[in-house]
Amino acid sequence: LKLENILVSDRQRVKIIDFGFGIRTPEDVPLKMFCGTSSYMAPEIVRKSEYNGFKADIWALGVVLFVMLTGRFPFRGKTEKELFSRI
C-alpha cells in the first residue's frame, strides 16, 4: 500500500488501486520477493531477508498514516542507499 494507490471518489469513497504485485499467502509463510516502493519498505525487506508479508504491509500502512498526519515521510535520504540505511 502506498499513497499513490489510494484514491477518493467524488462521493468521498476511498478506493485502493493497483494490485500488480499483490499475492495471498498464509501468515506463517515467509516471503522472499524483494520489490516495492523504497519509502514504504519494511526494514527486513531493505535487508533482503525473508519477511512476513502481513507485518511488512502493516509497516507500509504505518508509513501511509505517518505521511497523512505529518505531510512528510518518516525516513528520507538523498540516495536510495541513504534512505535504506535510515529505514
C-alpha distance (Angstrom), angle and dihedral (degrees) to the residues before:
residue distance angle dihedral
L1 . . .
K2 3.78 . .
L3 3.78 135.7 .
E4 3.79 93.2 -104.0
N5 3.81 89.2 62.1
I6 3.80 96.2 53.6
L7 3.79 115.1 87.7
V8 3.79 130.9 179.2
S9 3.79 117.0 -147.4
D10 3.79 125.2 -139.7
R11 3.83 86.2 -99.1
Q12 3.82 90.2 57.0
R13 3.80 92.8 -107.2
V14 3.79 116.8 146.7
K15 3.81 115.3 -127.7
I16 3.80 125.3 -170.4
I17 3.81 114.5 -152.4
D18 3.83 141.2 -178.5
F19 3.78 111.5 46.6
G20 3.81 92.4 174.5
F21 3.81 95.7 137.3
G22 3.81 95.7 26.6
I23 3.80 116.9 132.6
R24 3.79 136.3 166.9
T25 3.76 118.6 -130.0
P26 3.78 135.0 160.3
E27 3.79 110.3 -91.0
D28 3.81 92.6 -118.1
V29 3.83 95.4 54.2
P30 3.82 111.9 96.2
L31 3.79 117.4 -134.9
K32 3.79 126.8 -135.5
M33 3.83 101.5 -174.8
F34 3.80 110.4 112.9
C35 3.79 110.5 -161.3
G36 3.75 138.5 113.2
T37 3.77 142.0 92.3
S38 3.80 110.4 -45.0
S39 3.81 98.6 -131.3
Y40 3.81 92.0 56.1
M41 3.82 98.8 45.1
A42 3.79 119.8 120.1
P43 3.82 116.6 -126.1
E44 3.81 92.9 -106.9
I45 3.82 90.9 56.0
V46 3.81 90.4 48.6
R47 3.83 88.4 51.8
K48 3.83 89.1 49.6
S49 3.79 92.3 -126.9
E50 3.79 125.7 137.1
Y51 3.79 110.7 -80.6
N52 3.78 143.8 -172.2
G53 3.81 108.1 -107.1
F54 3.80 93.9 -149.9
K55 3.80 92.7 53.1
A56 3.82 91.8 45.5
D57 3.82 88.7 52.6
I58 3.81 90.4 50.8
W59 3.83 88.6 52.2
A60 3.82 90.2 52.2
L61 3.80 90.4 48.1
G62 3.81 88.7 52.2
V63 3.81 89.4 53.2
V64 3.82 90.1 50.1
L65 3.80 91.8 50.3
F66 3.81 91.8 45.9
V67 3.81 91.2 53.2
M68 3.80 91.9 46.1
L69 3.81 90.7 52.9
T70 3.80 100.5 39.9
G71 3.80 105.5 23.3
R72 3.81 92.4 -126.3
F73 3.79 139.2 77.0
P74 3.81 117.6 -98.9
F75 3.83 92.0 -129.3
R76 3.80 125.4 37.1
G77 3.76 136.3 173.9
K78 3.78 138.6 170.1
T79 3.81 89.4 -126.2
E80 3.78 133.4 27.8
K81 3.81 89.0 -111.3
E82 3.79 91.1 55.2
L83 3.81 91.3 46.1
F84 3.81 91.3 50.5
S85 3.80 91.9 49.5
R86 3.80 89.5 55.0
I87 3.80 93.9 47.3
